[in-house]
Structure formats: structure tokens, C-alpha cells
Amino acid sequence: MPYTVVFTPEAEEQLAAIYRYIAAKASPETAERYTSAIVSYCEGMQFIPHRGTRRDDLRSGLRITNYKKRSVIAFAVDAEQVSIIGVFYGGQDYETALESELDD
């Protein structure tokens, strides 16, 4: 049975920021293709949810995977759901961002 894939509001905002950045640097069409491909990649986790690398050192149950060596996707998996916690583009410091979320 496939898992449900959900995006946190933070991940949705990060995708929107990636879109705005690429649209400004390249074109809206390029931005749409790239961000849609990230969403499709994440939705593919419904069938293979335990991909990537465990990062329990940052947050219990956290997993990290890369998309095209340009984006880092942070997510967690429970019994029925994959939660996309963050999408970090172009070398953003995802470790510090995820650690600071825990301190809030």
C-alpha cells in the first residue's frame, strides 16, 4: 500500500522561493519545470519511502536525499506517511536550518 506524501507549510514556502529564484535568474518556464520535478520526485516516495540517508543526529527520524545534486530534501517517514519537511536549494545550510527549527 502506498504511503501518503505531504509537504509541510515550510517546505511549500521553500519550493515557492526556489521557483521565484529560478524564475528571476532563468525563466518562469524553467522554474516551473524544476519545482514540478522536485514535487514529482517527492511524490515518488509513496512507493519507496526509505530512500536517502538517515540523519538522526539532526532530528529523530529525519532522512535526507538529493535531487539532481542541486537540492536537498529533508523528510520523515512514519507508518503511513512521508512528510516533506524542507527543500533546500543550491548549497543552503539545511543542517543549521533544521537544527534551529528544533530550538524554536
C-alpha atoms as one frame of an Amber mdcrd trajectory, in Angstrom:
protein
   0.000   0.000   0.000   1.489   3.375  -0.968   2.387   5.961   1.620   0.773
   9.401   1.609   3.219  12.205   0.791   2.578  15.580   2.449   4.507  18.841
   2.312   4.816  20.981   5.436   3.982  24.679   5.027   7.728  25.392   5.383
   8.566  23.022   2.516   5.844  24.591   0.361   7.292  28.055   1.032  10.794
  26.808   0.234   9.543  25.433  -3.103   7.915  28.789  -3.845  11.197  30.558
  -3.001  13.110  28.202  -5.316  10.581  28.943  -8.051  10.990  32.721  -7.580
  14.780  32.453  -7.576  14.978  30.354 -10.761  12.286  32.422 -12.496  14.314
  35.574 -11.847  17.654  34.010 -12.896  16.407  31.954 -15.856  12.683  31.940
 -16.746   9.297  31.104 -15.226   9.113  28.059 -17.514  12.439  26.724 -16.239
  11.373  27.402 -12.656   8.080  25.570 -13.179   9.815  22.543 -14.719  12.362
  22.333 -11.900   9.961  22.766  -8.980   7.385  20.438 -10.555  10.110  17.821
 -10.984  11.019  18.134  -7.288   7.364  17.656  -6.324   7.113  14.594  -8.604
  10.319  13.184  -7.126   8.902  13.627  -3.620   5.571  12.092  -4.619   7.528
   9.058  -5.856   8.449   8.425  -2.233   4.969   6.985  -1.742   6.375   3.744
  -3.179   9.971   3.916  -1.895   9.778   5.978   1.297  13.010   4.912   2.990
  15.428   6.287   0.399  18.173   8.695   1.314  20.348   8.902   4.383  19.187
   8.834   7.995  20.142  11.973   9.920  19.058  11.174  13.457  21.925  13.418
  14.588  19.848  16.422  13.430  16.359  15.182  14.286  14.977  11.795  15.247
  13.613  10.013  12.180  14.978  12.593   9.718  16.074  11.414   6.294  17.909
  13.406   3.614  18.012  12.843  -0.130  19.245  14.916  -3.056  17.534  15.946
  -6.257  19.881  16.438  -9.226  22.761  17.391  -6.921  21.243  20.890  -6.568
  18.546  20.415  -3.944  18.434  18.639  -0.595  15.096  17.211   0.506  14.579
  16.637   4.219  11.763  14.269   5.165  10.436  11.882   7.781   8.573   8.611
   7.374   6.018   7.138   9.743   3.733   4.103   9.392   1.650   5.545   6.523
   3.037   8.951   5.590   6.102  10.661   4.166   6.366  14.243   5.452   8.493
  16.567   3.339   9.990  18.857   5.975  12.202  21.036   3.815  13.568  21.614
   0.319  16.937  23.378   0.279  18.413  24.666  -2.979  21.893  25.406  -4.194
  24.020  24.729  -1.155  21.749  26.212   1.508  22.795  25.150   5.005  19.990
  22.690   5.690  21.667  21.326   8.826  21.615  24.689  10.610  18.080  25.405
   9.383  16.766  22.083  10.687  18.611  22.402  13.988  17.236  25.934  14.548
  13.684  24.658  13.940  14.153  22.278  16.851  15.228  25.145  19.110  12.035
  27.155  18.420
